[in-house]
Every structure is written in C-alpha cells, then in structure tokens.
Amino acid sequence: MAFLAVLACGCRVAEPISLSVEDVLDPKGRVAESFVLKAQNTKGKKHRRVYLNAFAREALTAWVEERGDLADDRLFALNTNYATNLVRLLMREAGIKGSSHSLRRTCATMMSEGGVSVRVIQETLGHSSLQTTAIYLEASPANVAKAINNAVKW
C-alpha cells in the first residue's frame, strides 16, 4: 500500500525503488511531508521534491514501522520490472484498467480537477515542458462546465 501511495503522489514506478528509509524521514525519525529524489534516479536527471499527502504519509509510517530494522536500508526492496508487474496485477484485481503510470496520470488529473495550476502539476511530475504535462491532463465536460461557471463571471 505504501508503494502505491507514493506512486499516486506523482512518482514514476522506478523512483520510489531508489529511496532509502532515511530519504523519507525527517530529523525526528518520522515520515516527512516531502522527500527529494536524487537526479540520477529521475528520468529528467534533475533533483525533484515529492510531496506526500496524508494517506501516503500514514501508509509509509506503517510500512517503516512494519519492516523494522532490516539490514537492507532500501525503502522498497523491489526491482522495476517486478514493481511494474505487481502494480499491474493489483490494479487488475481491483478492477482498474491501466498500469503503474496510470497512477501518475490520475495524480495529475485530480490536481487539475482540484484547481491546481498546470505549472504546479508540471513541477510535481518533474516535466521540463508544459507540453508534456498537458498530455497527462484530462479536460472532462464536467470540469470545463465547472470552470466556466466558477471562473467566468459577468
């Protein structure tokens, strides 16, 4: 659950796999509100801060406590192919069509529907181009109607 929760905060499947336990803890040893992905572990080869929602922080806290003091300090002892297949399997069993990348798209769409600016979504996803971010966003008819009704006042 913790792995899925981190993916749903905008990460690519390989990014949380690169994390150590210390990467997600604050100085008091608690799961922090955000963590930094090292440049070598991101697609764009740039450092990126990932912000965690309350659910992701709770799931990570439970995971860190459950895993205990393992010799391996990696947060998730998975490889990319296994993690990708695992997420696909879990989604299929839950009746959800898509892939691990679908969680990233869902994060972007939910942020957009929540009124978050495209620039903030771009930063969240780590895209260097707004054009790339735009590919992730859905403009549902309900969302367009809501925007017109709420933002365009005469």
C-alpha positions in Angstrom: 0.0 0.0 0.0 2.8 2.4 0.8 4.4 1.9 -2.6 1.1 2.5 -4.4 0.5 5.6 -2.2 3.9 7.1 -3.2 3.2 6.4 -6.9 -0.2 8.2 -6.5 1.7 11.3 -5.4 3.2 11.6 -8.9 6.2 9.3 -8.9 7.3 7.0 -11.8 7.5 3.4 -10.7 11.3 3.3 -10.6 11.6 6.4 -8.4 10.4 5.1 -5.0 12.5 2.0 -5.6 15.6 4.2 -5.4 14.8 5.5 -2.0 16.4 4.6 1.3 14.5 4.7 4.5 16.4 7.7 5.6 15.4 9.6 2.4 11.8 9.8 3.7 12.4 10.5 7.4 12.6 13.9 9.0 15.3 14.7 11.6 13.0 13.3 14.3 12.7 10.0 12.6 9.2 10.5 11.3 8.0 10.2 7.7 8.4 13.7 6.3 5.9 15.7 4.3 8.2 15.5 1.4 11.4 14.0 0.2 13.9 14.7 -2.6 14.6 12.3 -5.4 18.2 12.4 -6.4 19.0 13.5 -10.0 20.4 10.1 -11.0 17.1 8.4 -10.0 14.8 10.6 -12.1 14.0 10.4 -15.8 15.0 14.0 -16.4 18.2 13.7 -14.4 17.2 16.6 -12.1 16.6 16.6 -8.4 12.9 16.7 -7.6 10.9 17.1 -4.4 8.0 14.8 -3.9 5.2 15.9 -1.6 3.2 13.3 0.2 -0.4 13.6 1.1 -1.7 12.4 4.5 -2.6 9.0 3.2 0.8 8.4 1.8 2.5 9.6 5.0 0.3 7.2 7.0 1.0 4.3 4.7 4.7 5.0 4.7 4.8 5.3 8.5 3.1 1.9 8.8 5.5 0.4 6.3 8.6 1.8 8.0 7.4 0.5 11.4 6.4 -2.9 10.0 9.7 -3.5 8.1 11.7 -2.8 11.3 15.4 -2.6 11.3 16.3 -4.6 8.2 19.9 -4.9 7.0 18.8 -3.5 3.6 18.2 0.2 4.1 16.2 0.5 0.8 12.6 1.6 1.5 11.2 -0.9 -1.0 13.3 -3.9 -1.9 11.9 -4.2 -5.4 13.2 -4.1 -8.9 11.5 -2.0 -11.6 10.1 -4.9 -13.6 8.7 -6.7 -10.6 7.2 -3.5 -9.2 5.6 -2.7 -12.6 4.1 -6.2 -12.8 2.9 -6.1 -9.2 1.1 -2.8 -9.7 -0.5 -4.0 -12.9 -1.7 -7.2 -11.1 -3.1 -5.3 -8.1 -4.9 -2.9 -10.4 -6.4 -5.7 -12.4 -7.5 -7.5 -9.3 -9.2 -4.3 -8.1 -10.9 -4.0 -11.5 -8.9 -1.0 -12.6 -7.7 -0.8 -16.2 -4.3 0.7 -16.6 -0.7 0.5 -15.5 1.6 1.9 -12.8 1.9 5.0 -14.9 -1.9 5.4 -14.7 -1.5 6.4 -11.1 0.8 9.3 -12.2 -1.8 10.4 -14.7 -4.5 10.1 -12.1 -2.5 12.3 -9.8 -2.2 15.0 -12.5 -5.9 14.8 -13.4 -7.0 15.0 -9.8 -4.8 18.0 -9.2 -6.1 19.7 -12.3 -9.7 19.0 -11.3 -8.9 20.4 -7.9 -7.9 23.7 -9.4 -4.2 23.3 -9.1 -2.3 25.3 -11.7 -0.6 23.5 -14.6 2.7 24.9 -13.5 2.4 23.2 -10.1 1.4 19.9 -11.7 4.4 20.2 -14.1 6.7 20.6 -11.0 5.0 17.7 -9.2 5.6 15.4 -12.2 9.1 16.6 -12.9 8.4 17.6 -16.5 10.7 20.1 -18.2 8.0 21.0 -20.7 4.4 22.1 -20.1 3.5 20.3 -23.4 4.5 17.0 -21.7 2.4 17.8 -18.7 -0.6 18.7 -20.9 -0.6 15.2 -22.3 -1.4 13.9 -18.7 -4.4 16.1 -18.1 -8.0 15.3 -19.0 -10.5 18.0 -19.7 -13.8 16.3 -18.8 -17.0 18.1 -19.9 -18.0 18.4 -16.2 -14.7 20.1 -15.4 -15.0 22.5 -18.4 -18.5 23.4 -17.3 -17.4 23.9 -13.7 -14.5 26.2 -14.9 -16.9 28.3 -16.9 -19.5 28.6 -14.2 -16.9 29.3 -11.4 -14.3 31.4 -13.2 -16.1 33.4 -15.9 -18.2 36.0 -14.2 -20.1 38.8 -16.0 
